[in-house]
Amino acid sequence: MAESMLLLDRHDAVLLDLDGTVYRGARPITGVPETITSVRRRGVAVRFVTNNAAKAPSAVAEHLTALGVAADAGEVSTSAQAAAQVLRQRLPEGAAVLVVGTASLAAEVDGVGLRAVPAAGATDEQAERVDAVVQGHSPDTCWADLARACLAVRAGAYWVACNGDVTLPTERGELPGNGSMVAALRAATGAEPEIAGKPRPPVLRTAAESAAAGDPLVVGDRLDTDIAGATATGFASLAVLSGVATPAELLAAGPAERPRYLATDLTALQGKADELEVAPRPGWRVCAEDGVLVASSNGERDAVDLLRALCAAAWRHGTSAVRAGEEIAEAALAELGLV
C-alpha cells in the first residue's frame, strides 16, 4: 500500500548535506553512520553535497570514513568544484583568479585551467590585476585577505562566492560561515557576488547525475540552501532539525523553502514516507482562528509530528502565529520553542 511505503522506496538516491545533517564539526550526529549504512544496503545511492569549500572531495571522504561513514571522493560534490566550473564558464583559459580560501579551493581553480593566486601571498598590485575573485570558507581568512579581495572587486574583477551560508554548525554551536565573510566584502565594495553552491541547481544536478538518479531526495538542515536548492532543481527534500533550521523558520518558510518531508534528524530515512510528510496529522488538530493556528492533541505527544501539521496549516493559511488549545499541545509547542 502507498500509505505504508518506506521513504527510501520513493527515491533512488539521497543527496546529503554534511554540516548539521551528517555531522556537527568533528562529531557525527547520533545514529547517522548506521542509517547511511542501512541506506546503502537497500541499494539506494548516497551522495554527499556540501556548501563547505574548505576541503577537497578526497579529504571530505576521509573525514566521513573516520566518523564511521564509508565514502569515496567520487561520491562528494563541493561548492568549491561548483565555483571552479562557474569561473571556467566565464573566463578564458589561464585567467588569474584571486583565491580567498583554502589550498583545496585553489587546486580546484587550477584544475579547470585557470591560474589561482592565493590572497594570502598576493601583493596589492597583483590583486588589482586579477580577472576574478573566488571566496570560500577558511578558518585562516584574515583582514588582509579581504582587503586584497576588496581591491580586486573594486578594480572590476568578477566575484564568485562558493556559498552564502552565514553560519557553520559545529560541536561548539553556530560559528561564522563563508556568508559572513562575503557580507563583509559586500559591505566594503557595494558589489554582489555570484553564488556557486546551493541553492543554485548545478551542484545538486551533478550529484544526481553521478548516481544515475531520476528521483533523488535532498536532505539538509538549511532552508535557504538545501531546501531551496532542491526546489530550484525540482527534487523532493527532507528538512532535518539537527542543524540550523528551527521550527519557527519552518512555519514562516516561503514557497521555495518548504520541504516535502520533515524530521528530527537523518535517521528518519529508515521511516515511512507518509509519516514524514508535511501534512495534516491524525494525532493532532490544527485550526485557524483569527489569524492564529490553534493546536490540540488527539492523544498524540510527538512534537515533531505536530510541527508537520502546523507547517501544512501555516503554509495554507499564510500565518505562523500559534497557540495551544490544551495542555498536551502546550507542552509540545514548548518543546518546539514555539511558546
matplotlib code that plots the C-alpha trace (Angstrom):
import matplotlib.pyplot as plt

x = [0.0, 1.3, 0.5, 2.9, 5.7, 9.1, 10.7, 13.6, 11.2, 10.1, 13.6, 16.5, 19.3, 19.8, 21.8, 23.0, 24.2, 27.0, 27.4, 24.3, 23.0, 25.6, 27.9, 28.5, 32.1, 34.2, 31.3, 28.7, 25.1, 23.8, 22.6, 23.6, 26.5, 24.3, 21.5, 23.7, 25.0, 21.3, 20.6, 23.4, 22.3, 18.9, 20.7, 19.9, 22.8, 24.3, 25.9, 27.4, 26.7, 28.3, 28.5, 31.7, 34.5, 37.3, 38.2, 38.9, 36.5, 39.1, 39.6, 35.8, 35.6, 38.4, 36.7, 33.4, 35.2, 36.9, 33.4, 32.2, 30.5, 32.2, 32.7, 34.9, 35.8, 33.6, 30.5, 31.4, 30.3, 31.5, 30.8, 34.5, 34.0, 30.9, 32.7, 35.5, 33.1, 31.3, 34.6, 35.7, 32.4, 33.0, 36.8, 39.4, 41.9, 44.8, 42.9, 44.1, 41.8, 42.4, 41.5, 40.2, 40.0, 41.9, 44.6, 42.0, 39.9, 43.0, 43.6, 40.0, 40.7, 43.9, 42.2, 39.8, 42.6, 42.7, 45.5, 45.0, 46.5, 46.2, 45.2, 47.4, 50.6, 49.4, 50.5, 48.0, 49.3, 48.7, 45.2, 44.2, 45.2, 43.4, 40.4, 38.2, 37.9, 36.6, 35.7, 35.2, 35.3, 38.6, 39.3, 42.5, 40.9, 42.1, 41.6, 44.5, 42.9, 39.6, 41.4, 43.1, 39.8, 38.2, 40.9, 40.3, 36.5, 36.7, 39.1, 36.4, 37.2, 34.4, 33.4, 32.2, 31.3, 31.3, 28.3, 26.4, 26.0, 26.3, 26.9, 28.7, 27.3, 29.9, 30.1, 30.6, 27.5, 26.9, 30.1, 30.7, 30.5, 31.6, 28.5, 29.6, 32.9, 31.0, 28.8, 31.9, 33.2, 29.8, 29.6, 33.1, 32.6, 28.9, 29.2, 27.2, 28.9, 27.6, 26.8, 28.1, 26.8, 23.4, 20.7, 21.9, 20.9, 24.2, 25.9, 22.8, 22.2, 25.8, 25.5, 22.2, 23.7, 26.7, 24.3, 22.2, 19.2, 15.9, 14.1, 16.6, 15.9, 17.8, 18.4, 19.6, 19.3, 19.2, 16.0, 17.7, 20.3, 19.5, 15.7, 15.7, 18.3, 16.1, 13.1, 15.1, 16.3, 12.9, 13.9, 12.0, 13.5, 13.7, 14.4, 16.1, 16.2, 19.7, 21.4, 20.4, 16.6, 14.2, 10.5, 9.7, 11.7, 9.8, 6.4, 7.4, 9.1, 8.2, 7.3, 10.9, 12.0, 9.2, 10.3, 8.1, 9.3, 10.3, 12.2, 14.3, 17.4, 18.8, 17.7, 14.2, 15.4, 14.5, 10.9, 7.7, 7.2, 3.6, 4.5, 7.3, 5.4, 4.4, 0.6, -2.3, -1.6, -4.2, -2.8, -3.2, -5.9, -4.8, -7.4, -7.0, -8.8, -8.5, -5.1, -3.7, -3.2, -4.7, -3.2, -4.8, -3.9, -5.9, -3.9, -0.5, 2.5, 5.1, 6.2, 7.8, 4.6, 2.7, 5.2, 4.4, 0.7, 1.5, 3.6, 0.9, -1.6, 0.8, 1.6, -2.0, -3.4, -0.4, 0.2, 2.9, 1.3, 0.4, -1.1, -2.1, -5.7, -4.9, -2.1, -0.5, -0.3, 1.2, 4.0, 4.7, 4.8, 7.2, 9.4, 9.5, 10.3, 7.1, 5.6]
y = [0.0, 3.5, 4.8, 2.3, 2.8, 3.4, 6.8, 5.1, 3.2, 6.5, 7.7, 6.2, 8.3, 10.5, 13.7, 14.5, 17.8, 17.4, 20.2, 19.9, 16.9, 14.1, 15.7, 18.8, 19.7, 16.6, 14.6, 12.5, 13.1, 10.1, 7.3, 8.8, 6.4, 3.4, 4.9, 5.6, 2.0, 0.9, 3.1, 1.6, -2.0, -1.2, -0.4, 3.4, 5.5, 8.0, 11.3, 14.0, 17.5, 20.3, 24.0, 23.9, 24.7, 24.3, 20.7, 18.7, 15.8, 13.3, 15.0, 15.1, 11.4, 10.7, 12.7, 10.9, 7.5, 8.5, 9.2, 5.8, 6.8, 4.9, 7.3, 7.9, 11.1, 10.3, 10.5, 14.0, 17.2, 20.5, 24.2, 24.7, 22.4, 24.3, 27.7, 26.5, 25.5, 28.8, 30.6, 28.5, 29.2, 32.9, 33.2, 32.3, 29.6, 30.8, 33.7, 34.8, 34.2, 35.6, 32.9, 33.8, 30.4, 27.1, 25.4, 22.9, 25.7, 27.0, 23.5, 23.3, 26.6, 25.4, 22.1, 23.8, 25.5, 28.9, 30.3, 30.5, 33.5, 32.9, 36.0, 35.3, 35.6, 38.2, 41.9, 44.7, 45.3, 41.6, 41.7, 44.7, 42.8, 39.6, 38.7, 37.2, 36.6, 33.4, 33.3, 30.1, 29.3, 29.1, 29.4, 31.3, 34.1, 37.4, 41.1, 41.3, 38.6, 40.5, 43.8, 42.3, 40.9, 44.3, 45.9, 43.3, 43.6, 47.4, 47.2, 45.2, 41.6, 39.0, 37.9, 34.3, 33.1, 29.3, 29.8, 32.3, 30.3, 32.9, 30.3, 26.9, 24.3, 22.9, 21.0, 24.4, 25.8, 28.1, 29.9, 32.4, 30.8, 31.9, 34.1, 36.2, 37.0, 37.5, 40.0, 42.0, 42.2, 43.1, 45.9, 47.2, 47.1, 47.5, 44.6, 41.4, 38.0, 35.1, 32.2, 28.9, 26.3, 25.6, 26.9, 27.0, 23.8, 22.7, 21.2, 19.1, 18.1, 16.9, 14.8, 13.2, 12.5, 10.8, 8.4, 8.0, 9.1, 10.0, 10.9, 11.7, 13.1, 16.1, 16.1, 19.1, 21.4, 24.8, 26.1, 28.8, 26.5, 22.8, 23.0, 26.0, 24.2, 21.1, 23.3, 25.1, 21.7, 20.0, 17.4, 16.3, 17.4, 16.3, 19.1, 17.9, 19.8, 18.7, 21.8, 25.4, 25.2, 26.0, 25.2, 29.0, 29.3, 26.3, 27.8, 31.1, 29.5, 30.8, 28.5, 28.0, 26.8, 24.4, 20.7, 17.8, 15.8, 16.9, 15.0, 15.4, 14.0, 11.8, 8.6, 9.3, 7.9, 4.5, 5.6, 5.6, 8.3, 9.2, 9.6, 12.1, 14.3, 17.8, 17.4, 17.2, 14.6, 12.2, 12.7, 16.5, 19.0, 22.4, 25.1, 28.7, 31.2, 35.0, 34.5, 32.2, 28.4, 26.6, 23.2, 20.4, 16.8, 13.7, 11.7, 12.3, 13.7, 13.7, 17.4, 17.0, 15.4, 18.4, 20.6, 18.8, 19.6, 23.2, 23.7, 22.4, 24.8, 27.7, 27.4, 27.0, 29.9, 32.3, 32.7, 31.4, 32.5, 29.5, 28.8, 25.7, 24.6, 22.3, 21.1, 18.4, 20.8, 23.4, 21.0, 20.1, 23.8, 24.4, 21.6, 23.1, 26.6, 28.0, 29.3]
z = [0.0, -0.9, 2.6, 4.2, 1.7, 3.1, 2.3, 0.5, -1.7, -3.2, -4.1, -6.0, -4.3, -1.3, -1.7, 1.8, 3.2, 5.6, 8.3, 10.5, 8.7, 8.9, 11.5, 13.6, 13.4, 14.3, 15.7, 13.8, 14.7, 16.7, 14.6, 11.3, 10.4, 11.0, 8.9, 5.9, 6.1, 6.1, 3.1, 1.1, 2.0, 0.5, -2.8, -2.7, -3.9, -1.5, -2.5, -0.2, -1.3, 0.8, 0.6, 2.6, 0.2, 2.7, 1.9, -1.2, -2.0, -1.0, 2.4, 2.9, 2.1, 4.6, 7.3, 6.7, 6.8, 10.1, 11.5, 10.6, 7.3, 4.4, 1.4, -1.5, -3.3, -6.3, -4.0, -2.8, -4.5, -3.1, -3.6, -4.5, -7.5, -8.5, -8.1, -10.3, -13.0, -12.8, -13.2, -16.1, -18.0, -17.7, -18.0, -20.7, -20.0, -17.9, -16.4, -13.0, -10.0, -6.5, -4.1, -0.7, 0.9, 1.3, -0.8, -1.9, -3.4, -5.2, -6.5, -7.9, -9.7, -11.2, -12.1, -14.6, -16.5, -14.6, -12.6, -8.8, -7.0, -3.2, -1.5, 1.5, -0.7, -3.1, -3.2, -3.6, -7.1, -8.0, -6.5, -8.7, -11.8, -11.4, -13.6, -10.8, -7.1, -5.6, -2.0, 0.1, 3.8, 5.5, 9.3, 8.3, 6.3, 7.8, 7.2, 4.8, 2.5, 2.5, 1.8, -1.3, -2.5, -1.9, -4.2, -6.9, -6.9, -6.9, -9.9, -11.8, -11.0, -11.5, -8.0, -7.2, -3.7, -3.1, -0.8, 1.2, 4.4, 7.2, 9.9, 10.1, 12.5, 14.8, 18.1, 19.7, 18.2, 15.2, 14.1, 11.3, 7.9, 4.4, 4.1, 7.0, 5.2, 2.0, 3.8, 5.0, 1.4, 0.0, 2.6, 1.7, -2.1, -2.7, -5.2, -5.3, -5.9, -8.0, -5.6, -6.9, -4.4, -3.1, -3.7, -7.3, -9.1, -10.8, -7.7, -6.9, -10.6, -10.9, -7.7, -9.0, -12.4, -10.9, -9.2, -12.3, -10.2, -11.7, -8.4, -5.7, -2.2, -1.0, 2.8, 4.7, 7.7, 5.9, 4.3, 2.2, 0.7, 1.0, 0.7, -1.7, -3.8, -4.0, -5.0, -7.7, -9.1, -9.0, -6.4, -3.3, 0.0, 3.7, 6.2, 9.5, 12.8, 13.7, 12.4, 11.6, 10.7, 13.6, 13.9, 13.8, 10.5, 9.0, 9.8, 8.2, 5.1, 1.7, -1.2, -2.3, 1.2, 2.0, 2.3, 1.4, 4.4, 7.9, 10.7, 13.7, 12.0, 9.3, 11.0, 9.6, 6.2, 7.6, 8.3, 6.3, 3.7, 4.6, 8.3, 7.4, 5.0, 5.9, 6.0, 8.5, 11.1, 12.6, 16.1, 16.1, 15.3, 13.9, 13.0, 12.1, 14.4, 13.7, 12.1, 14.8, 14.4, 17.4, 18.1, 20.1, 20.6, 19.6, 22.0, 20.3, 22.1, 19.3, 18.9, 15.5, 14.2, 15.5, 13.6, 10.4, 10.9, 11.9, 8.8, 6.5, 8.1, 8.2, 4.5, 3.6, 5.7, 5.4, 9.2, 11.5, 14.8, 17.0, 20.4, 22.3, 22.7, 25.6, 27.9, 25.7, 22.8, 25.1, 26.2, 22.5, 21.5, 24.4, 23.2, 19.7, 21.1, 19.8, 23.0]

ax = plt.figure().add_subplot(projection="3d")
ax.plot(x, y, z, "-o")
ax.set_aspect("equal")
plt.show()
